[in-house]
Amino acid sequence: MSADDKRNEQIDELNEAVDPTAEQTGGADSSGSAEASELEVLKAKLQEHQDQALRAQAEMQNVRRRAEIDVEKAHKFAVEKFVKELLPVADSLEKAVESTEGQENAGELVASIREGVEMTLNLFMNSIKKFNVEQLNPVGEPFDPNRHEAMSMVPAPDAEPNSVVAVVQKGYLLNGRVVRPAMVVVAKAESAPKIDEQA
């Protein structure tokens, strides 16, 4: 190789070092776009993780609320089984009072027994009221299938149709929730008058 050829190669190498070629410029552009796309991927992942964190936080709040409601219900209705066990006692005391009605002339013994049973019944009812137990005695009220259990329907011209005309067994509520529905007799609706077909 001649000296001129060596010199020309050295000049070419210097030119390439000082003035980058189009290929080198294209390589820089591709690395910049790669960084931009990588940045977009990272932003998308960040957004996804933020969404997951918000969903997890909302779910935790829902779980906490449900737990608080469950605890509140447990406190309110913890004595429900106990109340159900006591209701037959109230029924028996009421039946004892009812059985002495109309027997005031039978003697002082019956009157004193009735008075004692009435006092015991009142004491009992006042005691269960302290635990938010209410008695359902719905005579004259409209029939409510959520609170009443219809034992029979009878014609009752003096009563509103579908209203309670008699209570067979009183019902009870605990904090507004039915512990035992009232067993009732309901007024039958009068049949609709027949329409004259010829008219």
C-alpha positions as CSV (number, residue, x, y, z in Angstrom):
1,M,0.0,0.0,0.0
2,S,1.4,3.4,-1.0
3,A,1.8,6.4,1.4
4,D,-1.1,8.2,-0.4
5,D,-3.4,5.3,0.2
6,K,-2.6,5.2,3.9
7,R,-3.1,8.9,4.1
8,N,-6.5,8.7,2.4
9,E,-7.6,6.0,4.9
10,Q,-6.5,8.2,7.8
11,I,-8.4,11.2,6.4
12,D,-11.5,9.0,6.0
13,E,-11.3,7.7,9.6
14,L,-10.9,11.3,10.8
15,N,-13.9,12.4,8.8
16,E,-16.0,9.6,10.2
17,A,-15.0,10.4,13.7
18,V,-15.8,14.1,13.4
19,D,-18.9,13.9,11.1
20,P,-21.2,11.0,12.0
21,T,-22.9,9.2,9.1
22,A,-26.6,8.9,8.5
23,E,-26.5,5.4,9.9
24,Q,-25.1,6.6,13.2
25,T,-27.8,9.4,13.4
26,G,-30.5,6.8,12.8
27,G,-29.1,4.7,15.6
28,A,-29.4,7.6,18.0
29,D,-33.0,8.1,17.0
30,S,-33.9,4.5,17.6
31,S,-32.3,4.5,21.1
32,G,-34.4,7.7,21.9
33,S,-37.6,6.1,20.7
34,A,-36.8,3.0,22.7
35,E,-36.4,5.1,25.8
36,A,-39.7,6.8,25.1
37,S,-41.6,3.6,24.6
38,E,-40.0,2.2,27.8
39,L,-41.2,5.3,29.6
40,E,-44.8,4.8,28.3
41,V,-44.7,1.1,29.5
42,L,-43.5,2.3,33.0
43,K,-46.3,4.9,33.1
44,A,-48.9,2.3,32.2
45,K,-47.6,0.0,34.9
46,L,-47.7,2.8,37.4
47,Q,-51.3,3.6,36.5
48,E,-52.2,0.0,36.8
49,H,-50.6,-0.3,40.2
50,Q,-52.4,2.9,41.4
51,D,-55.7,1.5,40.2
52,Q,-55.1,-1.8,42.0
53,A,-54.1,0.1,45.2
54,L,-57.4,2.2,45.0
55,R,-59.5,-0.9,44.5
56,A,-57.8,-2.7,47.4
57,Q,-58.4,0.3,49.6
58,A,-62.1,0.5,48.6
59,E,-62.5,-3.3,49.2
60,M,-60.9,-2.9,52.7
61,Q,-63.4,-0.1,53.5
62,N,-66.3,-2.3,52.4
63,V,-65.0,-5.2,54.5
64,R,-64.7,-2.9,57.5
65,R,-68.3,-1.5,57.0
66,R,-69.7,-5.1,56.7
67,A,-67.9,-6.1,59.8
68,E,-69.2,-3.1,61.7
69,I,-72.8,-3.9,60.6
70,D,-72.4,-7.6,61.6
71,V,-71.1,-6.6,65.0
72,E,-73.9,-4.1,65.4
73,K,-76.5,-6.8,64.5
74,A,-74.8,-9.3,66.9
75,H,-75.2,-6.8,69.7
76,K,-78.8,-5.9,68.8
77,F,-80.1,-9.5,68.4
78,A,-77.8,-11.4,70.7
79,V,-80.7,-12.1,73.1
80,E,-83.1,-13.3,70.4
81,K,-83.0,-17.0,71.4
82,F,-83.4,-16.0,75.0
83,V,-86.5,-13.9,74.2
84,K,-88.0,-16.7,72.2
85,E,-87.6,-19.0,75.2
86,L,-89.4,-16.4,77.4
87,L,-92.4,-15.8,75.2
88,P,-94.3,-19.0,76.3
89,V,-94.0,-17.7,79.9
90,A,-95.8,-14.5,78.8
91,D,-98.4,-16.5,77.0
92,S,-99.1,-18.7,80.1
93,L,-99.4,-15.6,82.3
94,E,-101.9,-14.0,79.9
95,K,-103.9,-17.2,79.6
96,A,-104.1,-17.4,83.5
97,V,-105.4,-13.8,83.6
98,E,-107.9,-14.5,80.8
99,S,-109.1,-17.7,82.5
100,T,-110.2,-15.7,85.6
101,E,-112.2,-13.1,83.6
102,G,-115.8,-13.1,84.5
103,Q,-115.2,-15.0,87.8
104,E,-115.0,-12.1,90.2
105,N,-118.0,-13.4,91.9
106,A,-116.3,-16.8,92.4
107,G,-114.6,-15.5,95.5
108,E,-111.7,-13.6,97.0
109,L,-109.3,-16.5,96.2
110,V,-109.8,-16.2,92.4
111,A,-109.6,-12.4,92.6
112,S,-106.3,-12.5,94.6
113,I,-104.9,-15.1,92.2
114,R,-105.9,-12.9,89.2
115,E,-104.3,-9.9,90.8
116,G,-101.1,-11.7,91.5
117,V,-100.8,-13.1,88.0
118,E,-101.6,-9.7,86.5
119,M,-98.8,-8.1,88.6
120,T,-96.4,-10.9,87.6
121,L,-97.3,-10.4,83.9
122,N,-96.8,-6.6,84.1
123,L,-93.5,-7.1,85.8
124,F,-92.4,-9.6,83.1
125,M,-93.6,-7.3,80.3
126,N,-91.8,-4.3,81.7
127,S,-88.6,-6.4,82.1
128,I,-88.5,-7.5,78.5
129,K,-89.3,-4.0,77.3
130,K,-85.9,-2.9,78.7
131,F,-84.4,-5.2,76.1
132,N,-86.4,-3.5,73.3
133,V,-88.9,-6.3,73.0
134,E,-92.3,-5.0,71.8
135,Q,-95.6,-6.9,71.8
136,L,-97.7,-7.1,68.7
137,N,-101.4,-7.0,69.4
138,P,-102.7,-5.9,66.0
139,V,-106.5,-5.9,66.5
140,G,-108.1,-3.5,64.0
141,E,-104.9,-3.0,62.0
142,P,-104.5,-4.0,58.3
143,F,-103.1,-7.5,57.9
144,D,-99.3,-7.4,57.3
145,P,-97.8,-10.7,56.2
146,N,-94.4,-9.6,57.5
147,R,-95.7,-9.3,61.0
148,H,-98.8,-11.4,61.1
149,E,-99.7,-15.0,60.4
150,A,-103.3,-15.5,59.3
151,M,-105.0,-18.5,61.0
152,S,-108.3,-18.0,59.2
153,M,-110.5,-15.5,57.4
154,V,-114.0,-14.8,58.6
155,P,-116.8,-12.5,57.4
156,A,-116.9,-9.4,59.5
157,P,-119.2,-6.7,58.1
158,D,-118.2,-4.2,60.8
159,A,-114.5,-4.5,60.0
160,E,-112.4,-3.3,57.0
161,P,-111.6,-6.1,54.6
162,N,-108.2,-7.7,55.2
163,S,-108.0,-6.2,58.7
164,V,-107.2,-8.1,61.9
165,V,-110.4,-8.9,63.8
166,A,-109.0,-11.2,66.5
167,V,-105.6,-12.2,67.8
168,V,-105.1,-15.9,68.6
169,Q,-101.5,-15.4,69.9
170,K,-99.7,-12.1,70.2
171,G,-96.5,-11.5,68.3
172,Y,-93.2,-9.9,69.4
173,L,-90.5,-7.7,68.0
174,L,-86.9,-7.4,69.1
175,N,-85.4,-4.1,68.0
176,G,-88.0,-3.8,65.3
177,R,-87.4,-7.3,63.9
178,V,-90.1,-10.0,64.2
179,V,-89.2,-12.7,66.8
180,R,-92.6,-14.3,66.5
181,P,-95.4,-13.2,64.2
182,A,-98.9,-12.5,65.7
183,M,-101.4,-15.3,64.9
184,V,-104.5,-13.6,63.7
185,V,-108.0,-13.9,62.3
186,V,-108.5,-11.7,59.3
187,A,-111.7,-10.1,58.0
188,K,-112.8,-11.6,54.7
189,A,-113.4,-9.1,51.9
190,E,-117.0,-9.2,50.8
191,S,-117.5,-10.7,47.3
192,A,-117.9,-8.1,44.6
193,P,-121.5,-7.4,43.6
194,K,-122.7,-9.4,40.5
195,I,-123.0,-7.3,37.4
196,D,-126.3,-7.7,35.5
197,E,-125.3,-9.1,32.1
198,Q,-128.4,-7.9,30.4
199,A,-127.8,-4.3,31.3
